[in-house]
C-alpha cells in the first residue's frame, strides 16, 4: 500500500465515522424545510384548537329526537309500501341506538307495525330510515314515534 492510498483510506474512515471538520458543523436548514416546519406547526396547533373548541362548546343539551314520516315519498314495489321517515336530533348531545316504531291502523281496525334502529344520531343531525308495510300507509291511520334511545 502506498502512502497516498493510506491517507485516502484514513480520510474515508474519518468521513464514515463522523470525523473531520464538516461533520462537526450543523447543517443550516433550507428555506423549504423551514416553510414545511412552519406549516406543520400551524396545522397541528389549528387542529388542537379546533378539538378543544368543539369539546368545550359541544352541545350539553340532552338529545331531543323527533320522527316525521315523509308521506310524499312513499314507494310501492311488489306487495310492499316503503315509507321513508326523517329522524332529527334537536339536542346537543348524541343519541345512540335510536329505535323508531311505526304503526298503521287500517279501516277494519287491523294494526300493522314496523320499526328500525339508527346506531347513532349526532346533535343537530337528521337521518332517514324506512318502514315497510303491506298496506298503503295513506289508506289508514299512521303513527310514527321514537320508542327509545340512549344518551351519551
C-alpha positions as CSV (number, residue, x, y, z in Angstrom):
1,X,0.0,0.0,0.0
2,X,1.4,3.4,-0.9
3,X,1.3,6.5,1.3
4,X,-1.3,8.1,-0.8
5,X,-3.6,5.0,-0.5
6,X,-3.2,5.0,3.3
7,X,-4.1,8.7,3.5
8,X,-7.1,8.2,1.3
9,X,-8.2,5.2,3.3
10,X,-7.8,7.2,6.5
11,X,-9.8,10.1,5.1
12,X,-12.6,7.7,4.1
13,X,-12.7,6.1,7.6
14,X,-12.9,9.6,9.2
15,X,-15.8,10.5,6.9
16,X,-17.6,7.3,7.8
17,X,-17.1,7.7,11.5
18,X,-18.3,11.3,11.5
19,X,-14.8,12.7,11.9
20,X,-13.5,15.7,10.1
21,X,-14.4,19.4,10.1
22,X,-17.7,19.1,8.1
23,X,-19.3,16.6,10.4
24,X,-18.7,18.9,13.4
25,X,-20.7,21.8,11.9
26,X,-24.5,21.5,12.0
27,X,-26.0,22.0,8.5
28,X,-28.3,25.0,8.2
29,X,-32.0,24.3,7.3
30,X,-33.1,25.3,3.9
31,X,-36.0,27.7,3.2
32,X,-38.2,24.7,2.1
33,X,-37.5,22.9,5.4
34,X,-38.3,25.9,7.4
35,X,-41.5,26.6,5.4
36,X,-42.6,22.9,5.8
37,X,-41.9,23.0,9.6
38,X,-43.9,26.3,10.0
39,X,-46.9,25.0,8.1
40,X,-46.9,21.7,10.0
41,X,-46.8,23.6,13.4
42,X,-49.7,25.8,12.3
43,X,-51.8,22.8,11.2
44,X,-51.2,20.9,14.4
45,X,-52.0,23.9,16.6
46,X,-55.1,24.6,14.5
47,X,-56.3,21.0,14.9
48,X,-55.6,21.2,18.6
49,X,-57.6,24.4,18.9
50,X,-60.5,23.0,16.9
51,X,-60.7,19.9,19.1
52,X,-60.6,22.0,22.2
53,X,-63.3,24.3,20.9
54,X,-65.6,21.5,19.9
55,X,-65.2,19.7,23.2
56,X,-65.8,22.9,25.2
57,X,-68.7,24.3,23.2
58,X,-70.2,20.9,22.2
59,X,-73.8,20.7,23.0
60,X,-74.5,19.9,26.6
61,X,-78.2,19.8,26.0
62,X,-79.7,16.3,26.1
63,X,-80.9,14.7,22.9
64,X,-84.4,15.7,21.7
65,X,-85.3,13.1,19.0
66,X,-88.2,13.6,16.6
67,X,-89.5,11.3,13.8
68,X,-91.5,12.6,10.9
69,X,-92.9,10.3,8.1
70,X,-92.2,11.6,4.6
71,X,-95.6,10.6,3.1
72,X,-94.9,12.3,-0.2
73,X,-92.0,9.9,-0.9
74,X,-93.9,6.5,-0.4
75,X,-92.7,3.8,-2.8
76,X,-94.9,0.9,-3.8
77,X,-92.9,-2.2,-5.1
78,X,-94.5,-5.6,-5.4
79,X,-96.7,-6.2,-2.3
80,X,-94.8,-3.7,-0.1
81,X,-95.1,0.0,0.7
82,X,-91.8,1.8,1.7
83,X,-92.3,4.8,3.8
84,X,-89.2,7.0,4.5
85,X,-89.0,8.6,7.9
86,X,-86.9,11.6,8.8
87,X,-85.3,11.4,12.3
88,X,-83.9,14.6,13.8
89,X,-81.9,15.2,17.0
90,X,-82.7,18.8,18.1
91,X,-80.5,18.4,21.2
92,X,-76.8,19.0,21.5
93,X,-75.5,15.5,22.5
94,X,-75.5,12.3,20.5
95,X,-78.4,9.8,20.8
96,X,-77.4,6.2,20.4
97,X,-79.5,3.1,19.5
98,X,-82.5,5.2,18.4
99,X,-85.5,3.0,17.8
100,X,-88.3,4.3,15.6
101,X,-91.7,2.5,15.6
102,X,-94.5,3.0,13.1
103,X,-98.0,1.6,13.4
104,X,-100.6,1.6,10.7
105,X,-104.2,1.0,11.6
106,X,-106.5,0.1,8.7
107,X,-110.1,1.0,8.3
108,X,-111.0,-2.5,9.6
109,X,-109.0,-1.7,12.8
110,X,-106.3,-4.2,11.9
111,X,-102.8,-3.0,13.0
112,X,-99.5,-3.4,11.2
113,X,-96.2,-2.5,12.9
114,X,-92.8,-1.8,11.6
115,X,-89.6,-0.4,13.2
116,X,-86.0,0.4,12.5
117,X,-82.9,1.4,14.6
118,X,-80.3,4.1,14.0
119,X,-77.0,3.3,15.6
120,X,-76.3,7.0,16.5
121,X,-77.7,10.4,15.7
122,X,-75.4,13.4,16.4
123,X,-76.7,16.6,17.9
124,X,-78.4,18.7,15.2
125,X,-78.3,15.8,12.7
126,X,-81.2,14.5,10.5
127,X,-81.1,11.0,9.0
128,X,-83.6,8.9,7.2
129,X,-84.8,5.3,7.7
130,X,-87.6,3.3,6.1
131,X,-90.5,1.4,7.5
132,X,-92.2,-1.2,5.3
133,X,-95.9,-2.1,5.3
134,X,-98.1,-4.4,3.2
135,X,-101.0,-1.9,3.3
136,X,-100.9,1.6,1.8
137,X,-99.9,4.0,4.6
138,X,-102.2,6.6,3.1
139,X,-105.2,4.4,3.5
140,X,-105.2,4.2,7.2
141,X,-104.2,5.9,10.4
142,X,-100.4,6.2,10.7
143,X,-98.4,6.8,13.9
144,X,-94.7,7.2,13.9
145,X,-92.9,7.6,17.2
146,X,-89.4,7.5,18.8
147,X,-89.6,4.4,21.0
148,X,-86.2,4.7,22.8
149,X,-82.6,5.9,22.6
150,X,-79.5,6.1,24.8
151,X,-77.9,9.5,25.6
152,X,-74.1,9.7,25.5
